[in-house]
Amino acid sequence: MSKNKRPTIARRQYFVQKDFQFKFILKFCLVLLIGIIISTGLLFLFSKNTLTSSFDQSKLVIKNTAFAILPSVLLSNLITLALITLATIVVTLLISHKIAGPLFRFQKELTQIGEGNLTQVISLRKKDQITSIADNLNQMRTNLHEKILTIKEEVENIIESASTKDVPPDLIEQLKQLDQKIGSNFKI
């Protein structure tokens, strides 16, 4: 796989980090609800001292504007709230998915790298956020892999050259144990 080409990863589960995404959507909808309440309250307050004329069952009726328009304002606000909440849920879910999905992958794959699996590559979709961080972490993993591989090869070379020379067997045994520790702690 080339350095710039990413594998195709299709996430079918949109709720990756359910708690994070649910709280994110809920907070966004609460802000929207507060905005509608403030807007309705201000409209009611500003029109409180005005009068409106209307026809009710063929009679001319003069009412306080705030009370005359209140049912229409509430109905339009409820419809607006429902539609915008639905759109907000969809948009927020899609946006948070592009953040929570990569974070979930990071968590999973960094755990494996932390356990010593230096062959693990962090792969994200092209359009995911924070792909540059994944590239940097992959470069770090590659560098670490190369350094540990170099150390392992040097230990093996020392063991090989020590066995041909007059080196105490306990030192050779210690080197072999070091080589085994490297092999058992890292997947390289």
C-alpha positions in Angstrom: 0.0 0.0 0.0 1.4 3.4 -0.9 2.0 6.0 1.7 -0.7 8.4 0.4 -3.3 5.8 -0.4 -5.7 4.9 2.4 -7.7 1.7 2.6 -11.4 2.0 2.0 -13.2 1.8 5.3 -17.0 2.0 5.4 -18.5 2.5 8.8 -22.0 1.3 8.9 -22.6 2.1 12.5 -23.2 5.8 13.0 -23.4 5.7 16.8 -19.7 4.9 17.4 -19.3 6.7 20.7 -23.0 6.7 21.8 -22.6 8.7 25.0 -20.5 11.4 23.3 -22.7 11.6 20.2 -26.0 11.6 22.2 -24.8 14.3 24.6 -23.5 16.4 21.6 -26.9 16.2 19.8 -28.8 16.8 23.0 -26.8 19.9 23.9 -27.2 21.3 20.3 -31.0 20.7 20.5 -31.2 22.3 23.9 -29.5 25.4 22.6 -32.0 25.5 19.7 -34.9 25.2 22.1 -33.6 28.0 24.3 -33.2 30.2 21.2 -36.8 29.6 20.3 -38.0 30.3 23.8 -36.1 33.5 23.9 -37.3 34.5 20.4 -40.9 33.8 21.4 -40.6 35.6 24.7 -39.0 38.7 23.0 -41.8 38.8 20.4 -44.4 38.5 23.1 -42.7 41.2 25.2 -42.3 43.7 22.3 -45.9 43.3 21.1 -47.5 43.3 24.5 -48.5 47.0 24.5 -49.9 47.0 20.9 -53.4 46.3 19.6 -54.4 44.1 16.7 -57.7 44.0 14.9 -59.0 40.8 13.4 -62.3 39.2 12.4 -63.6 36.4 14.6 -66.8 34.7 13.4 -67.7 37.8 11.2 -67.1 40.2 14.1 -64.4 42.8 14.3 -62.3 42.0 17.4 -59.6 44.2 18.8 -57.1 42.3 21.0 -53.7 42.8 22.5 -51.2 41.8 19.7 -49.2 39.5 22.0 -52.3 37.4 22.8 -53.6 37.6 19.2 -50.5 36.2 17.6 -49.4 33.8 20.4 -51.2 30.7 19.1 -49.7 31.2 15.6 -46.3 31.9 17.0 -46.4 28.9 19.2 -47.5 26.6 16.4 -45.0 27.9 13.9 -42.2 27.7 16.6 -43.2 24.0 17.3 -43.1 23.1 13.6 -39.8 25.0 13.2 -38.4 23.3 16.3 -39.4 19.8 15.1 -37.9 20.4 11.6 -34.7 22.0 12.7 -34.3 19.4 15.5 -34.6 16.7 12.9 -32.1 18.4 10.6 -29.8 19.1 13.6 -29.8 15.5 14.6 -28.9 14.3 11.1 -26.2 16.9 10.6 -24.8 16.6 14.1 -24.8 12.8 13.9 -22.9 13.0 10.6 -20.4 15.6 11.8 -19.8 13.9 15.2 -19.4 10.6 13.3 -16.5 12.0 11.5 -14.9 12.9 14.8 -16.0 10.0 17.1 -15.3 7.3 14.5 -11.6 8.2 14.2 -11.3 8.6 17.9 -12.8 5.2 18.4 -10.3 3.7 15.9 -7.4 5.6 17.6 -8.4 4.2 20.9 -8.6 0.6 19.6 -5.4 0.7 17.5 -3.3 2.7 19.9 -4.1 0.1 22.6 -2.6 -2.6 20.3 0.4 -0.5 19.5 0.9 0.2 23.2 0.8 -3.6 23.8 3.8 -3.9 21.5 2.2 -4.6 18.1 4.3 -2.4 15.9 2.8 -3.8 12.8 -0.6 -2.1 13.5 -1.4 0.7 11.2 -4.0 3.4 12.1 -6.2 3.7 9.0 -9.0 6.2 8.6 -11.3 7.1 5.7 -10.1 10.0 3.5 -12.9 12.3 4.6 -12.5 11.7 8.3 -11.3 14.5 10.5 -7.8 14.3 12.1 -6.3 12.1 9.3 -3.1 14.2 9.7 -2.8 12.9 13.3 -3.2 9.4 12.1 -0.4 10.0 9.6 1.9 11.3 12.3 1.1 8.4 14.6 1.8 5.9 11.8 5.1 7.7 11.2 5.9 7.5 14.9 5.0 3.7 14.9 7.2 3.1 11.8 10.1 4.9 13.4 9.7 3.0 16.7 9.4 -0.3 14.7 12.6 0.5 12.8 14.5 1.4 16.0 13.5 -1.7 17.9 14.2 -3.9 14.9 17.7 -2.4 14.7 18.3 -3.0 18.4 17.1 -6.6 18.0 19.4 -7.2 15.0 22.3 -5.7 16.9 21.6 -8.0 19.9 21.5 -11.0 17.5 24.8 -9.9 15.9 26.4 -9.6 19.3 25.1 -13.1 20.3 26.5 -14.5 17.0 29.9 -12.9 17.3 30.1 -13.8 21.1 29.5 -17.4 20.4 32.6 -17.5 18.2 34.8 -15.8 20.8 35.8 -16.7 24.3 32.8 -15.0 26.0 31.4 -16.3 29.3 28.3 -18.5 28.7 26.2 -16.6 31.2 26.7 -13.3 29.2 25.6 -15.1 26.1 22.6 -16.4 28.0 21.7 -12.9 29.2 21.9 -11.6 25.6 19.6 -14.4 24.5 17.2 -13.5 27.2 17.3 -9.9 26.1 16.6 -11.0 22.5 13.7 -13.1 23.7 12.3 -10.1 25.8 12.4 -7.9 22.7 10.6 -10.7 20.7 8.0 -11.3 23.3 7.2 -7.7 24.0 7.1 -6.4 20.5 5.4 -7.7 17.3 7.8 -6.4 14.7 
